[in-house]
Amino acid sequence: MTLEEIMKLDRENYMNTFGQRRKVMFESGKGVELYAEDGRVFKDFLGGIAVNALGHCHPILTKALHDQADKLLHTSNLYYIENQARLAAELVKRTCADKVFFCSTGAEANEGAIKLAKIYYYKKGMDKYEVISLDHSFHGRTLATVAATGQEKYQKPYRPLIPGFKQVTANDFEALKLAVSDKTAAILLEPIQGESGVYPMDIEYLKKVRKLCDERDIALIFDEVQTGMGRTGELFAYMNTGVEPDIFTSAKALGGGIPIGAVCAGKKYAGAFEPGDHGTTFGGNPFACAAGLAVFKAFDEENILENVREVGGFLMGELEKLKDGSDGKIKQIRGKGLLIGIELLQEIAAEVFEKLFDSGYLTSLCGGKTIRIAPPLIITKEDAAGFVSALGKAIK
């Protein structure tokens, strides 16, 4: 079918949640490149919104999926699943988690983390149910994660929201401290806020939050759906900070393109879920967990984290040089590793975003002024230099 035919079919049959999408349809991909049906070639510097950690058609992931598809896709969680047990063991071995629960999406993982914190205190007989999150955060599209998301545009259509959620200014410890009460069960935050334009949390702020949670018996939850799985140069972003959460979530890149999410918890909270307290139909099935295991295999065999640190450092350096020579058109470069926000003058941002697309680079525009990039973690310095060159031309 042609792109026009697909667009017509979409308009007639698909709910209009995404509006007028980019006028392009991809048929295949390889590495960092995507190939459109009309022959255009794009460099995927958005990585499926931080999902395609290994790029497209990575041989290790592709082989694992073919092999698993030939054997078994799904049973249910009524039975033991080898890949599920092995993937959980990998996460426990590599992180501060003692136990893991698998689900299908990032929103579902965050919802599970909130439920875990709340049920822990419920079983202790404590009336603690409030969750504090941050302004400009994004935690998902379910009713609970919308209530946790600190953005009016996502919350307004669904009011009244689920009670017990409140937001405070990011990196403002005094505001957070004032919001805490004897009802506070959890503090939920992203180490780097991605959707709002790539805003890192200050390390000193995170250390104070950790201390506050210890003093007040509050669960510290890190939403690592976007920052996790190598995106910042460590397996999870908390590893850059010296601050360990009680619970953290993962999704997006965990399956390299196959839907999977995870709730990862330390010993204190992990035991709060008992049979019947939580569940999932698709989460942790043989196929999804085969993808997760393949991602870890590629990370180990191809030194992916080292590549993120090296290429990410190079890219940040080149972007700073471009900023210095941009006559103020680039206002700020933010981020870590290969999660980067390029804040532009508001009046040129949309045009620069369009010009990047026209020159074959996929990015996203956050808040009307920040170009966000989250490319595959396999990109080379040559790929990075190509993007910087295209951005420079777009700005001129």
Protein Blocks (a to p, Z undefined) as FASTA:
>chain_A
ZZklmmmmmmmmpccflmpadddddfbdehjbccdfkopacddfknnnomlmnoghifkl
mmmmmmmmmmombfcfkbccfklmmmmmmmmmmmmbfbdcddfbfklmmmmmmmmmmmmm
mmnopacfbdcddehiafbjbfklmmmpccfklmmmmcccdehiacddehilklmmmmpc
fkbmbdcddfbafklnopaddfklmmmmmmmmmmnopaddddfklmgghlnopablklmn
opacfbdcdefjlnoopacddddddfklmmmpcghjaccfkgopaklmmmmmmmmmmmmm
nommmmmmmmmmmmmmmmmmmmmmnnomambdcdehjaccddddfklmmmmmmmmmmnop
acddehhlaccddddfkbcfklmmmmmmmmmmmmZZ
